[in-house]
Amino acid sequence: MIYVEPMLGLCNRMRVIDSVLALNRERRHRTRIFWLRDRDLNCRFDELFERPSGVDGVFDFATASSAGKFLKFLLPRVLQNIASRAIHQKEMDSLLAGGLDFSSLLKLRSIYFRTWDRFFTGENPLAEFRLVPKLQAIVDGCNFERRRTVGIHIRRTDSPWCGESPTEAFTRLMNEEIAERADTIFFVATDDPEEEAHLQRLFSGRILSHRKKNLDRNSPDGIKDAAVDLYCLSRCRKIIGTNHSSFSEAASQIGHCPLVVARNGAGQSAPLAVQSVAANSN
């Protein structure tokens, strides 16, 4: 049995689950997900995704409830005691740094993962995830030509690295795209309405976006809107994303499209640089 408790935000959780599914691709173990709804992500799993192939059960509960608070405290301790091997984030950091072959863990009777990191990559990352029909219909309704659309992901409100991807880096790269192809349009996904409004003014007539109900990750509607943005970005021919963003990387992996990270150099006065990231990077 593999028990997995993915942590933090949407794409962090997706890549943890994807790591387990890739690791367990021959189905040596049954897999159960413990999906804790908290301030990082307050939305039920089954309101976002259909249950992935290879997952035997999803146990979903809100940590804000009395029962949820109790389970949040108790669950890691119970699983740590019953599993043959329990790996929490601190140990995961060490194992990743040491280059552990995680497939060696499959010989164990049971494993418990509690992490936000990708620790194993399959041939087709994130392919097992399917949006629920209601959200997929919204994505399908955002109809644009892939060949002329570049995705823009600007993370701002809660990212410690957002300053490494300043707005000027995005606009410079967007102008380069227009210079290369005059009919380029942009699908913009951002958690900052002012950033979107700024791009609308600079690139009038070229900006598409999904109108959001809520930007709060503590709101189910906010998470659903983020999932729609993620899959819309994945339909673009290229993505210009934010430095150190799992969201930018996940969209690239889902859509098999190249990701270019808008990044500032060493200091504000340094020349802007572009970091290319392979579409299947972790």
C-alpha positions in Angstrom: 0.0 0.0 0.0 1.1 3.5 -0.8 -0.3 6.3 1.3 0.2 9.8 0.0 -0.6 13.2 1.6 0.3 15.9 -0.9 0.9 19.3 0.5 0.6 23.0 -0.3 -1.1 24.3 -3.5 -2.7 22.7 -6.5 0.3 22.0 -8.7 2.5 20.9 -5.8 -0.2 18.3 -5.0 -0.6 17.3 -8.6 3.1 16.6 -9.0 3.3 14.6 -5.7 0.4 12.4 -6.8 1.9 12.1 -10.3 5.2 11.0 -8.7 3.4 8.1 -6.9 1.5 7.0 -10.0 4.7 7.0 -12.1 6.6 5.2 -9.4 3.8 2.6 -9.1 3.1 2.3 -12.8 3.1 -1.5 -12.6 0.5 -1.3 -9.8 2.6 -3.2 -7.3 0.8 -1.4 -4.5 -2.7 0.0 -4.0 -2.7 3.7 -3.7 -4.7 5.9 -1.3 -4.6 9.7 -1.3 -5.3 11.8 1.8 -6.5 15.2 0.5 -6.5 17.8 3.3 -8.4 20.9 2.6 -6.6 23.8 4.2 -5.7 27.5 3.7 -3.3 26.4 0.9 -6.0 24.6 -1.0 -9.6 24.6 0.2 -11.4 22.6 -2.5 -12.5 19.0 -2.7 -10.5 16.7 -5.0 -13.7 15.5 -6.7 -14.7 19.1 -7.5 -11.5 19.4 -9.5 -10.5 16.1 -11.0 -11.9 12.7 -11.8 -10.1 10.0 -9.8 -6.9 9.1 -11.7 -6.3 5.6 -12.9 -4.1 3.9 -10.4 -5.7 5.6 -7.4 -7.8 3.2 -5.3 -9.3 5.9 -3.0 -9.3 9.6 -2.2 -10.0 10.5 1.4 -11.0 14.1 1.5 -11.6 16.2 4.6 -11.4 19.9 5.7 -8.8 20.6 8.3 -10.8 23.6 9.5 -13.5 21.4 10.9 -13.2 19.9 14.4 -12.9 16.4 13.0 -10.4 17.7 10.4 -8.2 19.4 13.0 -8.1 16.1 14.9 -7.3 14.1 11.8 -4.6 16.5 10.7 -2.9 16.0 14.0 -3.5 12.2 14.3 -3.2 11.0 10.7 0.5 11.5 10.1 1.3 9.7 13.4 -1.0 6.8 12.6 0.3 6.3 9.1 3.9 6.7 10.3 3.3 3.9 12.7 1.6 1.5 10.3 3.7 2.1 7.2 7.0 0.2 6.6 8.6 3.6 5.6 7.3 7.1 6.3 8.9 10.0 4.4 8.1 13.5 5.4 9.3 16.7 3.7 12.5 17.1 5.7 13.7 13.6 4.8 12.4 14.1 1.2 14.8 17.0 0.9 17.7 14.9 2.0 16.7 11.9 -0.2 16.4 14.1 -3.3 19.7 15.8 -2.6 21.3 12.3 -2.2 19.8 11.0 -5.5 17.8 8.1 -4.1 16.3 5.7 -6.6 12.8 5.8 -5.2 11.8 2.7 -7.2 13.8 0.7 -4.6 11.1 1.6 -2.1 8.5 -0.6 -3.9 9.9 -3.7 -2.3 8.5 -2.5 1.0 5.0 -3.6 2.2 3.8 0.0 2.6 5.0 3.5 2.2 3.7 6.9 3.4 4.7 10.1 1.6 4.0 13.5 3.0 5.6 16.1 0.7 5.2 18.9 -1.8 8.0 17.8 -4.1 8.1 15.8 -7.2 10.3 12.8 -6.5 9.7 10.6 -9.5 9.0 11.4 -13.2 7.3 9.2 -15.7 7.2 9.3 -19.4 4.2 11.5 -19.6 3.9 13.7 -16.5 0.5 14.7 -15.3 -1.3 12.7 -18.0 -3.5 10.9 -15.5 -5.2 14.0 -14.4 -8.6 14.8 -16.0 -10.7 17.8 -15.0 -14.3 17.2 -14.0 -16.7 17.8 -16.9 -17.9 21.1 -15.5 -14.4 22.6 -15.5 -13.4 20.9 -18.7 -16.4 22.6 -20.5 -15.1 26.0 -19.3 -11.6 25.2 -20.7 -13.2 24.0 -24.0 -15.1 27.3 -24.1 -11.9 29.3 -24.0 -11.4 28.7 -27.7 -8.2 30.1 -29.3 -5.8 29.0 -31.9 -2.8 27.2 -30.3 -0.4 28.1 -33.1 -0.8 31.8 -32.5 -1.4 31.9 -28.7 1.4 32.3 -26.1 0.5 31.7 -22.5 1.5 34.2 -19.8 1.6 33.1 -16.2 2.4 35.9 -13.7 2.5 34.8 -10.1 2.5 37.6 -7.6 0.5 37.6 -4.4 2.2 34.8 -2.3 5.4 33.9 -4.1 8.8 34.8 -2.5 10.4 34.7 -6.0 8.0 36.9 -7.9 10.6 39.7 -7.9 12.8 37.5 -10.0 10.2 37.7 -12.7 9.4 41.4 -13.0 6.6 42.6 -15.3 9.2 44.2 -17.6 10.7 40.8 -18.3 7.3 39.5 -19.4 6.5 42.5 -21.6 9.9 42.3 -23.3 9.4 38.7 -24.1 5.8 39.4 -25.3 7.1 42.1 -27.7 9.6 39.6 -29.0 6.8 37.2 -29.7 4.9 39.8 -31.6 8.0 40.8 -33.6 8.4 37.2 -34.6 4.8 36.6 -35.4 2.5 39.6 -36.0 -0.8 37.9 -35.2 0.3 36.6 -31.8 -2.2 36.8 -29.0 -1.7 36.0 -25.3 -3.7 34.0 -22.8 -2.9 35.6 -19.4 -3.2 33.7 -16.1 -2.3 35.7 -13.0 -3.4 36.1 -9.4 -3.0 39.9 -9.6 -5.8 41.8 -11.5 -3.6 44.9 -11.7 -1.0 42.9 -13.8 -3.7 41.7 -16.1 -5.1 45.3 -16.5 -1.6 46.6 -17.2 -1.1 44.0 -20.0 -4.5 44.8 -21.4 -3.5 48.4 -21.8 -0.1 47.6 -23.3 -1.3 44.9 -25.7 -4.8 46.1 -26.5 -6.8 43.5 -28.5 -4.2 40.8 -27.9 -5.1 39.6 -24.3 -7.4 36.7 -23.5 -8.2 35.5 -20.0 -10.6 33.4 -18.0 -12.8 35.7 -15.9 -12.4 34.6 -12.3 -14.9 34.4 -9.5 -12.4 34.5 -6.8 -8.6 34.7 -6.4 -8.5 33.3 -2.8 -7.0 29.8 -2.5 -9.1 29.4 0.7 -12.1 29.5 -1.6 -13.3 26.5 -3.6 -14.2 28.9 -6.5 -10.6 30.3 -6.4 -9.1 26.9 -6.8 -11.5 25.9 -9.6 -10.6 29.1 -11.4 -6.9 28.2 -11.0 -7.5 24.8 -12.5 -9.2 26.3 -15.5 -6.3 28.7 -16.0 -3.8 25.8 -15.7 -5.4 23.8 -18.5 -6.0 26.9 -20.7 -2.3 27.7 -20.4 -1.5 24.1 -21.4 -3.3 24.7 -24.7 -0.9 27.4 -25.8 2.0 26.9 -28.2 4.5 28.3 -25.6 4.3 29.5 -22.1 6.2 32.5 -20.6 6.1 31.8 -16.8 7.2 32.8 -13.4 10.5 31.8 -11.9 10.2 28.8 -9.4 6.5 28.3 -10.2 5.2 24.8 -10.1 2.1 26.2 -11.9 4.1 27.3 -14.9 5.9 24.0 -15.1 2.7 21.9 -14.7 1.0 23.8 -17.6 4.0 23.1 -19.8 4.0 19.4 -18.9 0.3 18.9 -19.4 0.4 20.6 -22.8 3.8 19.4 -24.0 4.7 22.9 -24.8 7.9 24.8 -24.2 8.3 27.0 -21.1 10.4 30.1 -21.0 10.8 31.7 -17.6 10.8 35.5 -17.4 13.7 36.3 -15.1 15.6 39.3 -14.0 19.4 39.2 -13.8 21.5 39.7 -10.7 20.1 43.1 -9.5 17.5 45.4 -11.0 20.0 47.1 -13.2 21.3 43.9 -14.7 20.1 42.9 -18.2 17.0 40.8 -18.4 17.7 37.1 -19.0 15.6 34.2 -20.3 15.8 30.8 -18.7 14.6 27.9 -21.0 13.0 25.0 -19.1 12.4 21.6 -20.7 8.7 20.7 -20.9 9.2 17.6 -18.8 11.3 19.1 -16.0 10.5 18.6 -12.4 
